Amino acid sequence: MLSWDLVTRCGAIAITVVLVWLLGSGRYWVGLVISFGLAHYLLSFYYAAGRMRGLVASPTLALPLVSLGLLLLVVYFLKFPLPIYFGIHHACNEGYLRRYHHQANGTADPQLPAFRTLFHLAAYLCILRHDAYVGQVPEIWLWLLLAVSGLLYTRQLLIANQSLQGLSRLRDSSVEWLVLGVVGLSLLVKVTFLQMVIYHFVLWTIVPIPVLRAAGINKLSEYALLSVGTLGLFAALTISQLGSNLVPLSAVYSQFYFWSYVHITASFALSAAHPDWIMRLFRLGQAQSG
């Protein structure tokens, strides 16, 4: 049986391919990416509202929160490359959130998420090796990083999963095999930063569904309505002719650019998709990610 992790990523890739095929790379494509992104950011803050109130109310977290604010100012105003910042965010999501799966099946290893994160970051950089920012690194170093990180991750996976056999071990790393397939595909088809971004947005629209379904049909229905409603709202601003007359696309893009930095930086305090020391710093339990 395929894992939910693999199913969601295959589904997100398929949806991304269809969207690219339908919209190409023009205004409608850029508008869709921005719409998905702003909806994603808004919902992430909506569902983390309780967590944010707790952070602000805790006097002992004042210094970490101020430090996080300074980090946001630095990366935004010094224009730290968004493709790199996003790549770190994406890799941490892939690397650390599955720690709870390993804890549940008794194969938890404190080092495994770090090696998995490094592997996903290396794969991301290889896929986007033609990007203006990523391309500044000699390509040979990107491939070497992928090879080394892959070997380190495989070694740690074998150590962590000694109790598992055959297909169980393969299933445990099925997402990484899929990622390697995408890396291989990038040798034939150029993958762009915005394509990776919308894949991330689509993926993290799908991932929370089982948790919300378990919480009850009302929670799932609310999530579905909010997802469709926010996407529709931002699409009206960025894609429709009415929206383009009211709000210039450049203005919407600048907001998308700013809130991307805010979302990624805030995730250090709001998401469990990070190393344990960061989670301890902000006293995080199993928080939501994206």
Helices and strands as residue ranges (DSSP letters): H 4-23, H 27-47, H 49-57, G 59-61, H 62-77, H 82-96, H 99-105, H 112-127, G 134-136, H 139-160, H 166-172, H 174-185, H 193-206, H 209-215, H 217-238, H 241-246, H 249-270, H 276-281
